[in-house]
Every structure is written in C-alpha cells, then in structure tokens.
C-alpha cells in the first residue's frame, strides 16, 4: 500500500525548510514511496534548469573556461594523482594476471550488480566546498553554476539509479582558492572535509597543476578526509561534463583508455609487458584495462571518432571505440551521452561494497495527511548557503 504520493512541481523554483537549512527545487520528478521499503520508482523526469531561473553571472575567474583545458589531455588528473599517491606499479607480465583492486573487479560480481527498473535508487549525499578569496570575493563558481552542474549530473545518472543530494558551502580562504596540488591537498582537505564516511566531498578551486581529479573507492584515502573530488572551476563551462566524469572515478570507474594509454612508469618503454594492458582485439577485456569488456580498448584519442592505426602490442586495428562515453577523454570535444551496462555495474558494486555510508533516504517532509501532496526533489537539492572563514561561519 502506498504511504504517500510525492509530486514535484515542474520548472518552478520552490523551497522548504528541512533540518535547519533551506533547500531549492530544481527540475521535476514524480516519485512513489512504499510504506515498508525505501524503494523509489521514478515515473517521469522533465527538463531541469532550462525551465528555472536564469543563471547568475559567471565570476571573472570562471568566465573563460574553454581554453587550454579543453585542448589539453591533462584536464583530468585522476590517474596521475593515483599513481603519485599509491606509488604502485601493479607489476606483472602474465596475460590475465592484472591484480584486483577489490571484489568488484570480478566480472561476475560486476555483472550481477547491473541495475534494472526495480533496483532501488541510490541517493548520494554531497558536500560541495566552493573557495573564495579571504574577503568573500572572486568565488570559484556561483551557486547557480553549482545547481546547474548537479542537475546535469543527476540527469546523466537518473536512468542508472543514482541521484545526488547536495549542499554548498562558500569558503573564504585565498590560500586554497588557488590550489596547488599536491602540496596543499592535505591542508585543504583536513581543514574543510565534512563527514567523509557519510558523504562525498567536492572542492571547487582553480587547480593549475592538476585540473580536476578524484580518489577511487579502493584507495585507502576514500573514506578519510583525503577522499573526494577536486574540481577546477573551468570545468563548469559545460555543466555536468567534468563532474559526471570525476564522479565516475570516485564511484569506481577507470578511463576507457586505461591500459593502452595509462600504465605505470616502469612500463614506459614497453607498455605491452604490463599485465593490465588491454589489447585492441579484446583479449581479457573483462580483467584488463578499465575491466569492462563493453568499452572497447582505445589509445586515448581525443577526437570525435574512432582512432586510426593499430595496437602495437598485437598488430590489431583499434577499430570502433567508445569516444562518446562519459569516461573517455573525448569528453570536452564530443557529445558524450552514456555509461555502459558494465560500467554501471561497477558503480553499483563499488558503492555498495565500500561507499554505502554515503547513501541517504529522501528527506521526510511533513504532509497534511497520509495521502497529502507535498513538494520535494530527488537529488536536485541545494541546502542553504554557508559562508565560512577559518574559525567561524555565518549563514
């Protein structure tokens, strides 16, 4: 028996008070909630911010975002940060001998985790830290940009049974407004991380050294203050693109070109020897590279098309590759539009195995009656703005 019918009013900015913070509505979702289980069945979704208030002006620091970053392969620094922090070569030369990072690297467990229409919606709590200068000026992005970005993220992952419930904090701290990785990572995250075992922390800065990057769920840092995602403000020029990509990393995905284009420095002279190298012919594709056989091996070409040439390791043509995948490096150039089923199986597996503390229930809002119609959102929320300075905060 249905406990309540929950309706979102489409395209109208609304608000309600919950837990001491005001939340804004962005977009629309029609949801049923059962009395005995928190099983959410999304019945309809319509346009998001295109139907809400206009965006605020982009700060000067964020206005030019399509320059070098769009044409520079280093716009995602996740693999580089991973190599630096772990100092792991994952050595080995035997085919099929690529080490496991955890149980979810098992293709049987991965495939068993692929969601369907009855899979419970996973609602991930997110705390977004936007850095400004000490006097509150020159913030990396605006609240409107954050809302637009998370709305796009939610649209991208809705059909795969993920949504993200976010709050935003504006932090007046010039030192980290212009962030220097890796020298300042520990100091920034130790000062500002909020409950890393129960939510995903995102930090919005200008990061000239590494652009944007994430911590993988199998890293020891994932549920500590050192976990989370650092987002360079320039990525917000194309709402949801960089954030969807980095969330993919944070929830358990490699780049689609992992293996052929990403390998330990020890194999720089001959990457073909590396056990995790994914051959173009698909050999051992479930257990090498990005460990998804439904994302063809690719050398990391950033063009909007399949790469030319052959795989030097086995003289096989690269063939058709998945350049429109969210985890491709063609992301900023092309119309990216999907994850694959096996990638989503990894997302669900890793979040259930390691990150389940990040999940939350849909906020409970008082209703006039058991069948009352109430206004709420699924993941498309913004908790009241906080302005923080070191040592104190104002709301």
C-alpha positions, 0 to 999 in steps of 0.5 A, a space after each residue: 500500500 502506498 504511504 504517500 504520493 510525492 509530486 514535484 512541481 515542474 520548472 518552478 523554483 520552490 523551497 522548504 525548510 528541512 533540518 535547519 537549512 533551506 533547500 531549492 527545487 530544481 527540475 521535476 520528478 514524480 516519485 512513489 514511496 512504499 510504506 515498508 521499503 525505501 524503494 523509489 520508482 521514478 515515473 517521469 523526469 522533465 527538463 531541469 534548469 532550462 525551465 528555472 531561473 536564469 543563471 547568475 553571472 559567471 565570476 571573472 575567474 570562471 568566465 573563460 573556461 574553454 581554453 587550454 583545458 579543453 585542448 589539453 589531455 591533462 584536464 583530468 588528473 585522476 590517474 596521475 594523482 593515483 599513481 603519485 599517491 599509491 606509488 604502485 606499479 601493479 607489476 606483472 607480465 602474465 596475460 590475465 594476471 592484472 591484480 584486483 583492486 577489490 571484489 568488484 573487479 570480478 566480472 561476475 560480481 560486476 555483472 550481477 550488480 547491473 541495475 534494472 527498473 526495480 533496483 532501488 535508487 541510490 541517493 548520494 549525499 554531497 558536500 560541495 566546498 566552493 573557495 573564495 578569496 579571504 574577503 568573500 570575493 572572486 568565488 570559484 563558481 556561483 551557486 547557480 553554476 553549482 545547481 546547474 552542474 548537479 542537475 546535469 549530473 543527476 540527469 546523466 545518472 537518473 536512468 542508472 539509479 543514482 541521484 545526488 543530494 547536495 549542499 554548498 558551502 562558500 569558503 573564504 580562504 585565498 590560500 586554497 582558492 588557488 590550489 596547488 596540488 599536491 602540496 596543499 591537498 592535505 591542508 585543504 582537505 583536513 581543514 574543510 572535509 565534512 563527514 567523509 564516511 557519510 558523504 562525498 566531498 567536492 572542492 571547487 578551486 582553480 587547480 593549475 597543476 592538476 585540473 580536476 581529479 578524484 580518489 577511487 573507492 579502493 584507495 585507502 584515502 576514500 573514506 578519510 578526509 583525503 577522499 573526494 573530488 577536486 574540481 577546477 572551476 573551468 570545468 563548469 563551462 559545460 555543466 555536468 561534463 567534468 563532474 559526471 566524469 570525476 564522479 565516475 572515478 570516485 564511484 569506481 570507474 577507470 578511463 576507457 583508455 586505461 591500459 593502452 594509454 595509462 600504465 605505470 612508469 616502469 612500463 614506459 618503454 614497453 607498455 605491452 609487458 604490463 599485465 593490465 594492458 588491454 589489447 585492441 582485439 579484446 583479449 581479457 577485456 573483462 580483467 584488463 584495462 578499465 575491466 569492462 569488456 563493453 568499452 572497447 580498448 582505445 589509445 586515448 584519442 581525443 577526437 570525435 571518432 574512432 582512432 586510426 592505426 593499430 595496437 602495437 602490442 598485437 598488430 590489431 586495428 583499434 577499430 570502433 571505440 567508445 569516444 562518446 562515453 562519459 569516461 573517455 577523454 573525448 569528453 570536452 570535444 564530443 557529445 558524450 551521452 552514456 555509461 555502459 551496462 558494465 560500467 554501471 555495474 561497477 558503480 553499483 558494486 563499488 558503492 555498495 561494497 565500500 561507499 554505502 555510508 554515503 547513501 541517504 533516504 529522501 528527506 521526510 517532509 511533513 504532509 497534511 495527511 497520509 495521502 497529502 501532496 507535498 513538494 520535494 526533489 530527488 537529488 536536485 537539492 541545494 541546502 542553504 548557503 554557508 559562508 565560512 572563514 577559518 574559525 567561524 561561519 555565518 549563514 
